[in-house]
Amino acid sequence: MLDIRIIGLGKMGLNLAYNLLEHGYNVSGFDRNSEIKNEFEQNGGTFYSSFEALMDDKKTPAVVWLMLPAGEVTNNQVASCVDIMDQGDILIDGGNSKFTDSQKNGEKAKEQGVYFFDVGTSGGTSGAREGACMMIGGDAEKFEEIRPLFEALCVTDGYFYCGPVGSGHYLKMIHNGIEYGMMQAIGEGFNLIHNGEYNYDLAGVAKVFNNGSVIRSWLMGLTENLLQEDPQLEDIDGVIPSSGEGKWTAEEMLRQELSAPVITQALLARYASVDEEKYGEKIVASLRNQFGGHEVSKK
């Protein structure tokens, strides 16, 4: 049985750990938030209070699985891991790292004889707990040794070996770009329905859309759930954070000199949602007033 060490027991990492524990794996973990220690250990895991303690006690060959924020945090942790891991150990980045970072991290690991896998993970926290979707890049031969790990973690047909290091996170990047566009279309459509002349039961609309229609999907099911709870969305401020993958997808579009207008527009809509100052819009409104005498709304 593989010795699995998870670094980052946040919402995704913790649910992933519980999924593995349910499938009979021995799982140890470390997180800076020590408040989760009791819960984690009550569910069968072994919690370590420091990264050093977690790594000192590992068995070889080990699987060290990172579930951390993309960027500097993950890249620094990869460097720390490969410095003290043994040859033949496996290091998995299951976060949303940029694929070019994963390529570099794979090279660092290879220099130390460590096998690096970049694993794009989809399905949210419920997927991590009950059956995820994973896109996997790394050494093909070594992947066959750890294939049972992904068979346990994922839904049927829910994992895909993509190719060399970087290919897993590349595919997840494009996946998330598509996700941006799909959610934007749902939001725009329901905005039209909400403001239209008919007084629809919006949760009922989402329900019928999600049963037998062309646009049925998990996202539509989630739309039904949220509209049942709060049809007017009065407690939501409408700010849509952008976590990076949509921007990287747009950058890849430009690099290839291709066209992805829906994904790009969805990204721009997210940027617009967080612009509380609305300075650009104020310029446009003022210009209309200057050349056409159009009234300017003021606070």
C-alpha positions in Angstrom: 0.0 0.0 0.0 1.3 3.4 -1.0 2.4 5.8 1.8 0.4 9.0 0.9 1.3 12.4 2.4 -0.9 15.4 1.7 0.3 18.9 2.1 -2.6 21.4 2.3 -5.7 20.1 4.1 -8.0 22.9 3.0 -11.4 22.1 1.5 -10.1 20.2 -1.4 -7.2 18.5 0.3 -9.2 17.4 3.3 -12.0 15.9 1.2 -9.4 14.2 -1.1 -7.8 12.7 2.0 -11.1 11.4 3.3 -11.8 9.9 -0.1 -8.5 8.0 0.0 -9.0 6.9 3.6 -12.4 5.4 2.6 -10.6 3.4 0.0 -8.2 1.9 2.5 -5.1 4.0 1.9 -2.9 5.2 4.7 -3.0 9.0 4.6 -0.9 11.5 6.6 -1.2 15.2 6.2 0.2 18.6 7.2 -1.5 22.0 7.2 -0.7 25.3 8.8 -4.1 25.3 10.3 -3.7 22.9 13.3 -7.4 23.3 14.2 -8.3 20.5 11.8 -6.0 18.0 13.6 -8.8 16.4 15.7 -11.3 16.1 12.9 -8.6 14.7 10.5 -7.4 12.1 13.0 -11.0 11.1 14.0 -11.5 10.2 10.4 -8.4 8.0 10.3 -5.7 10.3 9.1 -2.4 11.1 10.8 -1.7 14.8 11.3 1.7 16.3 11.5 2.4 19.7 13.0 5.2 20.6 10.6 6.4 19.9 7.1 9.7 18.6 8.4 7.9 16.1 10.7 5.7 14.9 7.9 8.7 14.2 5.6 10.9 12.7 8.3 8.5 10.0 8.9 7.6 9.0 5.3 8.2 5.6 3.9 9.8 5.0 0.5 8.5 4.9 -2.1 6.1 7.7 -1.0 3.5 9.8 -2.7 3.5 13.4 -1.6 0.4 15.2 -2.8 0.2 19.0 -2.8 -3.2 20.8 -2.6 -2.0 24.4 -2.4 -2.7 27.7 -4.0 -1.1 28.1 -7.4 2.0 30.2 -7.9 4.8 31.0 -5.4 3.3 28.9 -2.6 3.2 25.7 -4.7 6.5 26.3 -6.5 8.4 26.9 -3.2 6.8 23.8 -1.7 7.8 21.7 -4.7 11.4 22.9 -4.3 11.4 22.1 -0.5 9.9 18.6 -1.2 12.3 17.5 -4.0 15.3 18.6 -1.9 14.5 15.9 0.7 12.6 13.3 -1.1 14.2 10.0 -2.1 14.8 8.8 -5.6 11.7 7.0 -6.9 9.3 9.0 -4.7 6.3 10.6 -6.4 5.3 14.2 -6.1 1.9 15.2 -7.2 0.6 18.8 -7.7 -3.2 18.6 -7.5 -3.8 22.3 -7.5 -4.5 24.7 -10.3 -0.9 25.6 -11.2 0.0 27.2 -14.5 1.2 24.5 -16.9 4.5 26.3 -17.5 5.2 26.3 -13.8 4.5 22.6 -13.7 7.0 22.0 -16.6 9.7 23.8 -14.5 8.7 22.0 -11.4 8.9 18.7 -13.3 12.5 19.5 -14.3 13.5 20.2 -10.7 12.0 16.9 -9.6 13.7 15.0 -12.4 17.1 16.3 -11.4 16.6 14.7 -8.0 15.2 11.4 -9.3 11.7 12.3 -8.2 8.7 11.6 -10.4 6.5 14.7 -10.8 2.8 14.6 -11.8 0.7 17.6 -12.5 -2.9 16.7 -11.9 -5.7 19.0 -12.8 -8.6 18.3 -10.4 -12.2 19.1 -11.2 -15.5 18.4 -9.5 -15.2 20.8 -6.5 -15.2 19.7 -2.9 -18.0 17.2 -3.4 -16.0 15.6 -6.2 -12.9 15.4 -4.1 -14.9 13.6 -1.5 -17.1 11.4 -3.5 -15.5 11.0 -6.9 -13.4 13.5 -8.8 -12.3 14.3 -12.4 -8.6 14.3 -12.9 -6.3 15.2 -15.8 -2.8 13.8 -15.3 0.6 14.7 -16.8 3.8 12.9 -16.0 5.9 9.8 -16.8 3.8 7.3 -18.6 5.4 4.2 -17.2 5.3 5.4 -13.6 1.7 6.4 -14.1 0.7 2.8 -14.6 2.1 2.0 -11.1 -0.2 4.6 -9.5 -3.2 4.2 -11.8 -5.2 2.4 -9.0 -4.9 5.6 -7.0 -6.8 7.5 -9.6 -9.3 4.7 -10.1 -10.1 4.9 -6.4 -10.4 8.7 -6.3 -12.3 9.4 -9.5 -15.8 8.7 -10.9 -16.0 6.1 -13.7 -14.1 7.4 -16.7 -13.2 10.4 -14.6 -9.4 10.3 -15.0 -7.3 10.8 -18.1 -3.6 10.4 -18.6 -2.7 13.3 -20.8 1.0 13.0 -21.6 4.2 14.5 -20.3 4.6 16.9 -17.4 2.5 20.1 -18.0 -0.2 18.4 -20.0 -2.4 17.8 -17.0 -2.5 21.4 -15.9 -2.7 22.6 -19.5 -5.9 20.6 -20.0 -7.3 21.8 -16.7 -6.6 25.4 -17.7 -8.6 25.1 -20.9 -11.3 23.2 -18.9 -11.6 26.2 -16.6 -11.8 28.6 -19.5 -14.7 26.7 -20.9 -16.3 26.7 -17.4 -16.0 30.6 -17.4 -17.9 30.8 -20.6 -20.6 28.3 -19.5 -21.3 30.1 -16.2 -21.4 33.4 -18.0 -24.0 32.2 -20.4 -26.1 30.8 -17.6 -25.8 34.1 -15.7 -26.7 36.2 -18.7 -29.7 34.0 -19.6 -31.2 34.1 -16.1 -30.6 37.9 -16.0 -32.8 38.2 -19.1 -35.5 36.0 -17.6 -35.3 37.8 -14.2 -35.8 41.2 -15.9 -38.3 40.0 -18.5 -42.1 40.6 -18.6 -43.1 37.2 -17.1 -43.0 36.3 -13.4 -41.3 32.9 -13.7 -40.4 30.6 -10.8 -36.7 30.8 -11.5 -35.8 27.7 -9.6 -38.5 25.9 -11.7 -36.9 27.3 -14.9 -33.5 25.9 -13.9 -35.1 22.6 -13.0 -36.8 22.1 -16.4 -33.7 23.3 -18.2 -31.8 20.6 -16.4 -34.2 17.7 -17.3 -34.0 16.6 -20.9 -33.0 19.9 -22.4 -29.8 20.5 -24.5 -28.3 22.7 -21.8 -28.8 20.3 -18.8 -25.7 20.1 -16.7 -24.3 20.0 -13.2 -24.0 23.8 -13.3 -27.7 24.1 -14.1 -28.4 21.8 -11.2 -26.4 24.1 -9.0 -28.3 27.1 -10.4 -31.6 25.4 -9.4 -30.3 24.9 -5.9 -29.2 28.5 -5.3 -32.4 29.9 -6.8 -34.5 27.7 -4.5 -32.6 29.1 -1.5 -32.7 32.8 -2.6 -34.5 33.6 -5.9 -33.6 37.3 -5.7 -30.0 36.6 -4.6 -30.3 39.5 -2.2 -27.3 38.4 -0.1 -24.9 38.2 -3.0 -22.9 41.2 -4.0 -22.2 40.1 -7.6 -18.4 40.3 -7.4 -16.9 37.4 -9.4 -13.3 36.6 -8.5 -10.9 35.4 -11.2 -8.5 32.7 -9.9 -6.1 32.7 -12.9 -7.1 29.9 -15.3 -9.3 32.1 -17.5 -6.6 34.7 -17.9 -4.1 31.9 -18.8 -6.5 30.5 -21.3 -6.9 33.9 -22.9 -3.1 34.3 -23.0 -2.8 30.9 -24.7 -5.3 32.0 -27.2 -3.2 35.1 -28.0 0.0 33.0 -28.1 -1.5 30.7 -30.7 -3.2 33.6 -32.5 -6.5 31.8 -32.3 -10.0 33.1 -31.3 -11.9 32.4 -28.1 -14.3 35.3 -27.8 -16.8 33.7 -25.4 -14.1 32.7 -22.9 -12.4 36.0 -23.2 -15.6 38.0 -22.7 -16.4 35.9 -19.6 -13.0 36.8 -18.2 -13.6 40.5 -18.9 -17.0 40.3 -17.2 -15.3 39.0 -14.1 -12.8 41.9 -14.1 -15.7 44.4 -14.6 -17.5 42.9 -11.6 -14.8 43.8 -9.1 -14.4 47.3 -10.4 -16.2 49.2 -7.7 -14.9 52.6 -8.7 -16.3 52.3 -12.3 -13.9 55.1 -13.4 -14.0 54.1 -17.1 -17.8 54.1 -17.1 -17.8 57.5 -15.5 -15.6 58.8 -18.3 -18.0 57.4 -20.9 -21.0 58.9 -19.2 -19.3 62.3 -18.9 -18.3 62.2 -22.6 -21.9 61.6 -23.6 -22.8 64.6 -21.6 -20.1 66.7 -23.2 -20.9 66.0 -26.8 -24.6 65.3 -26.6 -25.9 66.9 -23.5 -27.0 63.5 -22.1 -27.8 63.6 -18.4 -25.2 62.2 -16.0 -26.5 60.2 -13.0 -24.9 61.4 -9.8 -24.7 60.0 -6.4 
